[in-house]
Amino acid sequence: MTLVKELMEAIHFACTFSFWRMGILWTFALLYSYIKLRIQNIFTRKKTTYHRSAVSTLPPMASSSTSGKTFGRRLPICIITGATSGLGAAAALALSKEGFFVVLGVLSFNKYLVFIQLYSM
């Protein structure tokens, strides 16, 4: 009997405005933006690519570990939310190893302290 009740609720939801707005209009909006982007790329010859570790103008200067002087190269910044566990922690560690200036966004200060103790180099 619960299967029939769940089926009826699903059919009822499929007949609501919320379903059609979410399922149909949102899909059309995505398709429209994709087609617009493709048309823009087809008719413009200039290719825009962004290298993952491109030099940025905003981050702090990289400093030498021996002399404390700064080089002319700036570190790229990456902000990671949920950086104390899971994918956020893995991304933060990988990007810091590649030379990024990583800003950690955390919810729990205690988890942050544990993360720093485990992974400080």
C-alpha beads as a LAMMPS data file, in Angstrom:
LAMMPS data file: protein, C-alpha beads

121 atoms
120 bonds

1 atom types
1 bond types

-500.0 500.0 xlo xhi
-500.0 500.0 ylo yhi
-500.0 500.0 zlo zhi

Masses

1 110.0

Atoms # bond

1 1 1 0.000 0.000 0.000
2 1 1 2.888 2.373 0.696
3 1 1 4.215 1.813 -2.829
4 1 1 0.903 2.973 -4.294
5 1 1 0.902 6.002 -1.976
6 1 1 4.474 6.937 -3.003
7 1 1 3.557 6.496 -6.679
8 1 1 0.551 8.777 -6.260
9 1 1 2.736 11.408 -4.538
10 1 1 5.245 11.211 -7.406
11 1 1 2.480 11.638 -10.006
12 1 1 1.030 14.520 -8.015
13 1 1 4.440 16.220 -7.882
14 1 1 4.924 15.696 -11.627
15 1 1 1.725 17.664 -12.191
16 1 1 2.808 20.667 -10.112
17 1 1 4.165 23.947 -11.398
18 1 1 7.344 23.480 -9.329
19 1 1 8.238 20.315 -11.210
20 1 1 7.750 21.871 -14.626
21 1 1 9.596 25.015 -13.644
22 1 1 12.512 23.011 -12.291
23 1 1 12.580 20.217 -14.851
24 1 1 11.666 21.949 -18.084
25 1 1 12.396 25.665 -17.831
26 1 1 15.733 25.127 -16.081
27 1 1 16.765 22.654 -18.782
28 1 1 15.883 25.163 -21.498
29 1 1 17.843 27.864 -19.690
30 1 1 20.906 25.601 -19.574
31 1 1 20.569 24.694 -23.251
32 1 1 20.142 28.356 -24.195
33 1 1 23.281 29.396 -22.315
34 1 1 25.257 26.489 -23.810
35 1 1 24.153 27.337 -27.364
36 1 1 24.916 31.013 -26.792
37 1 1 28.422 30.120 -25.573
38 1 1 29.022 27.788 -28.532
39 1 1 27.875 30.409 -31.040
40 1 1 30.139 32.971 -29.423
41 1 1 33.092 30.576 -29.655
42 1 1 32.327 29.671 -33.283
43 1 1 32.162 33.268 -34.530
44 1 1 35.144 34.582 -32.614
45 1 1 38.563 33.399 -33.610
46 1 1 40.204 34.214 -30.309
47 1 1 40.530 31.206 -28.020
48 1 1 40.502 31.982 -24.323
49 1 1 42.242 29.441 -22.163
50 1 1 43.176 29.767 -18.531
51 1 1 46.158 27.898 -17.226
52 1 1 45.548 26.338 -13.837
53 1 1 48.579 27.933 -12.214
54 1 1 48.595 31.236 -14.064
55 1 1 50.344 34.135 -12.382
56 1 1 47.885 36.404 -10.619
57 1 1 48.270 40.069 -9.740
58 1 1 46.530 39.948 -6.352
59 1 1 48.133 37.262 -4.147
60 1 1 51.062 37.826 -1.819
61 1 1 54.584 37.645 -3.128
62 1 1 56.421 34.339 -2.944
63 1 1 59.327 34.621 -0.562
64 1 1 62.637 32.838 -0.657
65 1 1 63.128 30.349 2.156
66 1 1 66.828 31.180 2.488
67 1 1 67.099 34.938 2.279
68 1 1 63.574 36.148 3.041
69 1 1 63.650 38.368 -0.062
70 1 1 60.749 38.369 -2.445
71 1 1 60.851 37.242 -6.039
72 1 1 58.904 38.992 -8.769
73 1 1 56.406 36.123 -9.096
74 1 1 53.076 36.196 -7.304
75 1 1 51.360 33.062 -6.046
76 1 1 47.924 32.144 -7.433
77 1 1 45.182 32.127 -4.793
78 1 1 42.680 29.331 -4.261
79 1 1 39.884 29.489 -1.679
80 1 1 38.718 26.077 -0.442
81 1 1 35.530 25.736 1.597
82 1 1 35.097 22.612 3.686
83 1 1 38.857 22.260 3.760
84 1 1 39.187 20.136 6.877
85 1 1 37.854 16.863 5.494
86 1 1 37.050 14.936 2.348
87 1 1 37.495 16.480 -1.079
88 1 1 38.151 19.917 0.370
89 1 1 41.134 18.643 2.354
90 1 1 42.483 16.710 -0.623
91 1 1 42.114 19.729 -2.907
92 1 1 43.758 22.046 -0.374
93 1 1 46.734 19.722 0.011
94 1 1 47.151 19.137 -3.723
95 1 1 46.929 22.826 -4.590
96 1 1 49.329 23.841 -1.834
97 1 1 51.840 21.308 -3.165
98 1 1 51.500 22.890 -6.632
99 1 1 52.423 26.281 -5.217
100 1 1 49.038 27.897 -4.692
101 1 1 48.348 30.281 -1.816
102 1 1 45.459 28.320 -0.270
103 1 1 42.827 30.005 1.900
104 1 1 40.968 27.479 4.065
105 1 1 37.278 27.964 4.796
106 1 1 36.237 25.898 7.816
107 1 1 33.185 25.570 10.039
108 1 1 34.845 23.982 13.044
109 1 1 37.943 25.563 14.534
110 1 1 38.779 22.283 16.306
111 1 1 38.802 20.391 12.979
112 1 1 40.970 23.155 11.560
113 1 1 43.526 22.719 14.344
114 1 1 43.613 18.948 13.780
115 1 1 44.008 19.487 10.030
116 1 1 46.897 21.908 10.556
117 1 1 48.633 19.511 12.984
118 1 1 48.282 16.590 10.583
119 1 1 49.348 18.300 7.402
120 1 1 51.692 21.115 8.392
121 1 1 54.991 20.797 6.575

Bonds

1 1 1 2
2 1 2 3
3 1 3 4
4 1 4 5
5 1 5 6
6 1 6 7
7 1 7 8
8 1 8 9
9 1 9 10
10 1 10 11
11 1 11 12
12 1 12 13
13 1 13 14
14 1 14 15
15 1 15 16
16 1 16 17
17 1 17 18
18 1 18 19
19 1 19 20
20 1 20 21
21 1 21 22
22 1 22 23
23 1 23 24
24 1 24 25
25 1 25 26
26 1 26 27
27 1 27 28
28 1 28 29
29 1 29 30
30 1 30 31
31 1 31 32
32 1 32 33
33 1 33 34
34 1 34 35
35 1 35 36
36 1 36 37
37 1 37 38
38 1 38 39
39 1 39 40
40 1 40 41
41 1 41 42
42 1 42 43
43 1 43 44
44 1 44 45
45 1 45 46
46 1 46 47
47 1 47 48
48 1 48 49
49 1 49 50
50 1 50 51
51 1 51 52
52 1 52 53
53 1 53 54
54 1 54 55
55 1 55 56
56 1 56 57
57 1 57 58
58 1 58 59
59 1 59 60
60 1 60 61
61 1 61 62
62 1 62 63
63 1 63 64
64 1 64 65
65 1 65 66
66 1 66 67
67 1 67 68
68 1 68 69
69 1 69 70
70 1 70 71
71 1 71 72
72 1 72 73
73 1 73 74
74 1 74 75
75 1 75 76
76 1 76 77
77 1 77 78
78 1 78 79
79 1 79 80
80 1 80 81
81 1 81 82
82 1 82 83
83 1 83 84
84 1 84 85
85 1 85 86
86 1 86 87
87 1 87 88
88 1 88 89
89 1 89 90
90 1 90 91
91 1 91 92
92 1 92 93
93 1 93 94
94 1 94 95
95 1 95 96
96 1 96 97
97 1 97 98
98 1 98 99
99 1 99 100
100 1 100 101
101 1 101 102
102 1 102 103
103 1 103 104
104 1 104 105
105 1 105 106
106 1 106 107
107 1 107 108
108 1 108 109
109 1 109 110
110 1 110 111
111 1 111 112
112 1 112 113
113 1 113 114
114 1 114 115
115 1 115 116
116 1 116 117
117 1 117 118
118 1 118 119
119 1 119 120
120 1 120 121
